[in-house]
Amino acid sequence: MLSYFRFLYRNKLYTLINVLGLAVAMMFIVLIAKFAKLEFTVDSFQENTEDIYTIGTEDFVACAYGLTPYLTSRYPEIKSVCAVKNTDIQVVNIYDVDYSTKSLAVDTTFLKMFSFRLLEGDRETALDTKDKVIISEEFARRAFHGLSPVGKSILVKWGAASTNVVVGGVFEKIENSFFPDVDFIYNLQCYGEFINESVKNDSFDNAAGVTLFIQTYPGADFKEKEADMLGYFNEFYWIYASGARKELHIYNYNELYFSDLDFYALNNCNRGNKIFINVLMAVAFFILLFALINYINLTVAQTGFRAKEMATRRLLGTSKYGVIMRMILEAILLTIIAFVFGILFAGLAEPVTLPLLGKNVNVFHDITVDEVVVCIALVLLVGVLAGLIPALMISKFKPVDVVKGSFRLKSKLVFGKVFIMIQNVVTITMLSLTIALSWQFNHLMNKPLNHETHDIMEVNITNVYQAVEEKSLPMLKDELEKLPNVIEVGFSQGIPLGYANNSTFEREDGLYSLNWMTCDTASFEILGFEVITKNAEPLPDTWWITEKAMRRFGLDYDATELVLDPEYDWRYNVCGVIKDYNCLQNNENDVYLVRMLGEESGSPWHLILKTTGRHAKAMEEVKGRIRELANVDVECMYLDDYLAETYYKDLRDIRNIILVFSIVALIISILGMVAMSTYYAKQRSKEIAVNKVFGSTNAEAFKSLTGGFLKMFLASFVVAVPIAWFLIDYWLKDYSYRISVSPLIFIGAGLAVFLMAALSISWQSLKAANANPVESLKKE
């Protein structure tokens, strides 16, 4: 192998291009494979998932808490039931210090049904009463400073109310699970007693109050109970008895992570996307394919350097198959070197996996035997594939042809041209997709919502309200408005992009789903609701109705009262009509209102802030000032970010992945172009020299060398455009609000590839065109 190392040393460009291309490909393969393994092994530590189910309707997965006794009495195959609900940030007081905690409210059966590891405490008793909680190991370390928290008392605050609970255990950080990573898991009875009584009452008022997990005895097929359960619920469960919901679905726990279901009562759960994983795997495949093409092209381009060596070996007795095996072994060796660099690149790339993939991918964490075996198999496979074609090609040369110098006439490298065209087709297609998806994402982000989102920050102040007296909130507003990057501050219950309050009821004229947010005058103005008519002063606890609500309830533009149900005297004072807002979740029966904040509507949950300058700076200032005043941490988000995260996250993530792939594909394609131009420059050096002796100019030589590549690019562009057009149109067909497929998309993608290709080809072509013909002829 010493001759091969000498060859690599003498041909540094060849070595750099091949090692770099294969290393980048290996980096993507390793990262994506590790990510895919994490995704497909979510909750693999859970012991009984095949026997755990949950219940949903046609549009969400949630139930009323009070259904548990009805289910257990009717279905003997049920072993246990556990209701779960994500709750707002809770403030807990430990040693006179307030802490903000991400929390989850659960039944006492939680640890019996799910296999989350308990580091301290007894699984049987850690949550067996409503005054017991379990906390995460990280929170225990932060709040108890290394002391064991088990048996210690914690004061939990809910606004003006508070209660003491006892730490029953410490659980390991929740990772790679459908369930969210939280600090604090407490009893659902406490939530119902102190926060929302409707969650636990027997009248099922909060019909979507909890996610109900049902564990059956092994072997029971609980899904077959769907029809029976639907008929049963039609008898007494009001959302079915009233016709508000007509479908019932039972889902196995293993289906939940990759589903597109709406988990109404567990909306902070972790979700996966198989389409996203498939796109990633396609990305890895094409990048590896591009790297292999480059290796093959560039290796064949260097046959002039290796053919004499191989011919000499053949003359000294090495068989044809010996030459083939030698070339393959060299390719495997180079692949091993590239794989080592790829692993190092993957380790360095770990910090970018969270924003790009949504999950931290630690390459060197929990390396298993099967991963090592797969890596070895991958290296061998890539090495064999990379070395096979060049080996077969060189082995075809007869030693006598090499000695005579005639072998070059027999090597037209047609497959190299085809491979370069394939690279160009894929690169142009992917760049076109990137441009189209970016335009579609921006198009959706700028969709008319009839309210403002730009530079508007939402701050969840539930825990602030729990930490300070209500009368301190106006002071908090005044202090925040003094910040340099804050223009105006208002209070609200919810935001227009998501439902803040919901009530479903039936009238003689049909079923209604009433959705409203509550805000003060400042928030109303910040959010920019467009007023159509103002019929009265917007006093506290009066209502703005949307035009759709006005039509649904048969009102006029000058209405001053909305009567929902005369029997129960559900009457609302109307102050005016506003344009319809929040079209993103608009269902047929949905009706939207805006209520002015007042005593009857209750305390605010959010701050709505209009800011200026950099978002990160403004958010840092707001969090810091609230921390100073209330000694708690808060969650903040800009409405544009909420829009992107909640509604268009999948589109954005896939766009970003395709963008990364397009850039890498373009770079590898450029390397391939360098390989091909090197080959053709060497192959035609004698022809160019002879033409220049007979009077040909450098410009004519340059044109002759680059003309073939230009034709290849034009052919690639012609092939890529219909493919890209079809893929873009297919991708956009599910969007009712979509861009038109503009020719500018393909022109932009083609122009980018053409410019990069032209630059890469020109480098070698200019060098060959300007070469001294005497030197070229001497070599021949």
Helices and strands as residue ranges (DSSP letters): H 2-10, H 12-40, G 49-51, E 52-56, G 65-67, H 68-74, E 78-94, E 97-106, H 110-113, E 118-121, E 132-136, H 137-144, E 153-158, E 161-171, E 184-187, H 188-194, G 197-199, E 211-216, G 222-225, H 226-236, H 238-241, E 249-252, H 253-256, H 274-301, H 303-315, H 320-349, G 350-352, H 353-357, H 369-396, H 399-404, G 407-410, H 414-445, E 456-460, H 462-467, G 470-472, H 473-481, E 486-493, E 501-507, E 510-519, H 521-527, E 531-534, E 543-546, H 547-552, E 561-565, G 566-568, E 570-578, G 583-585, E 590-596, E 606-611, H 615-630, E 635-638, H 639-646, H 649-683, H 685-693, H 698-732, H 743-769, H 773-779
